[in-house]
Amino acid sequence: MQIGTKQFQFDGHHVYVMGILNVTPDSFSDGGKFNHLDQALAHVEEMVAQGADIIDIGGESTRPGYQKITVEEEIERVTEVIRKVKERFDVPVSLDTYKAPVMDAGLSAGADMANDIWGLRYDELFAQEGCKSVWEIGTMAEIVAKHHKPVCIMHNRPKAEYGHFLIDMKKDLQRSLMLADAAGIARDQIILDPGVGYGKTYEQNLAVLAHLDTFLDFELPLLLATSRKSVIGLTLDLPVEEREEGTMVTSVLAALNHWDMVRVHDVEKNVRALRMTEKIMSLQ
């Protein structure tokens, strides 16, 4: 898959690392650390030096109880950072937003990939009756298709209510893929993310991690995003700033299950853990 200027080989033998850049004052792990341009660019430089393959930029926190911001404010936050990162660094950039107008502005500003926490389903879940989209600009799927850029489709639900959890979850992802197909998004432009921490209970998040192999059935690139999340905090009874070892374990799990990418805050430690795991696996 071509993302920006880089070619990614998603063959199950190498895990790429997506470094997180939150240009927000209130993200659950690093809110306020990088919401000024100089700080953001310095952090990108650090993550690239540590081995990040792609940088994921987010302008609105989506942690539980997060403070929503306007579309205009989010666009203002992310577009300047995207432009500056692309000017200064030869690294692909993804944009993390569920708002179609923000995604349109961000992809126009130079972002190389869309990262949608609602898996292209926000419009059908939340649009008023009789309306196709929440946004005047069109649906997220239509915006992504217009730009002809890859998209990471994440699983999410308004409530953690399921009949048969893993079966229902995979059906949700199939629905997202149907929306992508209908909009004209090619399958070879899609990455799937099971959405650990979104629309799931603690036990359900653990079930995802215990059954990573089942998602290989989609025959699509897979991204695992667990970095410092509550499933780690609750398991280890640790605050957000002490969850890196737990995160590294999930990154190793991704490698052992032949996944393709992890999304993390601490790039250096996860890169080291992954390269060690991959070396051992190459000798088996």
N, C-alpha and C positions, 0 to 999 in steps of 0.2 A: 504494500500500500504506500502510495506517495503522500506524504504529509509535509507540506511546505517544500523545502529543497531536499528533504531526506527520504530515502527509501527504507521502509520498515519491512523486514522479513518475518512474518508471523507464521512460524512453522512449528511452534511448540517446544523449541530447543533453546530459546533465549527470551528472557524477561526484560523488556524495556522499562525504564523508570521515568515516570511523569512527576516533575517537581511542582509543588503547589505554591502559587503566589496569590495570596489574598490581599487585595487592595481595599480592605474594609476595616472599619474601626471596631467591629464586634464579632469577628469569626471566633468559633469556639476555642481554637487552639492558639492562634497567633494574631488575633484582632488588634489592630492599631500599630503593629510592628512595621508594616510595609505599605501603609496607605499614603505615603509621600513619595513622589517620583524618584528622588535620589535613593531613598531606602529600598524601593522596589527594584531599581536597576542594579544596585549593589547585591541584593539577594539573588537576582537572576544570575549575575556573574559568578557568585559563589556556587549556586546549584549546577551551572554548566561546568564549572571546574571540577565539581565532585562527581560528574558523570550523568547528569540529567539528559535524557534524550528528547524531552519535550517539556514545555512549561505550560501549566494550566492556570489561566488568569481568571479570578472571580471578583466581581464588584459588589456582590450582596451576600451576606452570610445567609446560609440555609440551615443553620443549626436549630434545634428545637427552641421555640420561643424567640426566634430572630426578629429583628426590627425591619419591616419592609421599607423599601425606598422607592421613589418614583422611577419610571423608565428614563426620564431625562437625567436624573442624578446618576443612575447606573451607567448610562452611556458616557457621561462626562468622566466618570471614574475610570472606565476601562479603555476607551479609545486612545487616549493619549499614551497610556502605558503600553498598549499593544504596538502603537507606531514606534515608540522609542525603543522597545525591546527588539523589534524587527530591524530597526536602523542599526542598532549596536551589536546585535548577536546573530550568528548564523544558527539559530535553533528554532524548530517548529513551535508554534504557539497555538494552544487551544483556548477557547472561551467557554467558561462555565456560567451559563445562564439559562433560565427557562422562559425568558421573555423574548418573543419573536422580534420586536423592534430593536432590542439590545443586540441580539444575535446578528441581525441585518447590519447594524452599524459596526459591530466588532469585526465581522467577516469582511466588510468593506474597508475597514481600517487596516486589514492585513492579517488577521487571525487565520490560521491554516486549517483549523478543525473546530467543529461545534461539539460541545459537551452539554447534554441536556438532561437534567436530573428528573424530568418527567417523561423521558423516553418518547418524545413527540406526541404525548397524549394529553398534555395540559389543556389543549383546546377542547377536545371531546369530553373531558372530565368537568371542566369549569365554565365553558361558554354558556351564555344564556340560551334558553330553549329557542330553537329556530335559527340560531346563529352558528355558523361554521367555526368561527374563531373568536377568541377573547379579544384579539387585536384587530384594528382596522387594516393593518398591513398584510394580514393573512396568517395562516397557521405556521407553526415552527417547521413542520415538514416541508411546506412550500418554500420557506425562506432558505432552508438548507439546500434544497434541490436547486434553487435559483443560483446559488453560489458555486455549485459543483465542487464542494469540498467535503471531506470525510466527516462523519458524525459518530460520537459515542452516545449510544442509547442506553440510559440507565433505567432499571426497574424501580417503580415507586407506586404507592397506593395512598389514597387519602386516609384510610384506616387499616390497621393491621388485622384485618378480618379475612380469613381464608377457610375453605372447606378442607382441601388437601394442599397444604402449604406449597411444597415444591412444584406440584402439578399446576396449581393455579398461578404460581409465579411465572412459570414457563409459558403458560397460556397468555399472560399479560405481555410478555416479551414478544410472543408471536403476533399479538395485536399491534405492537409497536412496529414490527417488521412489515405488517400489512399496510400500515399508514405510510411507511417509507416507500414501499413498492408503488402505492397509489400516487404518491407525489413525484415519483420518478427518480428516487435515490437508489443508485445501484448497490447491490448487495456487497460488492467488493469495496465499498466506501463506508462500511458499517463496522463498528466495534460495539460489543455488548458489555454492560456493567450490571451485576446483580443487585446493586444498590444497598449494600450493607449499611444499616443505620437509617434507612428510609422506609417508612410504611411497614415496619417489622418490629416484633417484640425482641427482647434479649435472646430468648430461646430460638426464635426464627433466624436471627442473625447468626447464631452458632450453627444452626442447621445448614445455612448456606456454606459456611466455612468447612463443615464436615462433609459436604457433598459437592465440592468444586468440580469433580469429575463429570457430574451429570450435565453440566452446561456445555461440555464438549460436543454434545449432540447437535448443537446449533451449527457447528462447522463454520464458526465465525471467530475473529479475534476477540479475546476476552480480557477485560481490565478489572482488577481488584482494587477497591478503594476503601481501606479499613483504617487508614492512618490516624492513630490517637483517638479512635471513636469509642463510644460508650460500651460497646461489646467487650472491648479490651479493659476499659476502666472498671466495669462491673465484675468481670472475671477475676481481675487481679486486685481489686479494691484500691485503685490508684487514681490520683488526679491526672488531668490532661497532660501536664508537663512531664509525667513519669511513665508514659505509655509506649516509649520507643521500642523497648525489647519485645513487647507484645506485638507491635506493628511488624517488626522484623520476622517474627515467627510466621505471621500471615503471608509475608512476602515469600518466605521459603516454601510455604504451602502452595503458593501460586506456581512456583517453579516445579515443585514435585508433581503437580497436576497438569503440567504442560500448558499453563496459561501464558499470556503474551505481554502483559503490562501491569505495573502497579502504580498507584498514585499516592505519593508520600510527602510528608513534610521534611523529614531528615533524609536527604538524598544520599549522603556519603555512607552512612551506616547500612542502609538498605542495599545500596550498590555492592558493598563489600559482602554482605550476607548472600546476595544473589549470585555473585561471581563464584564464591566458594561452593555454593550448592551446585551450580551448573558444571563446575569442574569435576566434582565427584560423580555427578550424573553422567557425564560424558564418558566415564570409564566403565560404566556398568554394561 
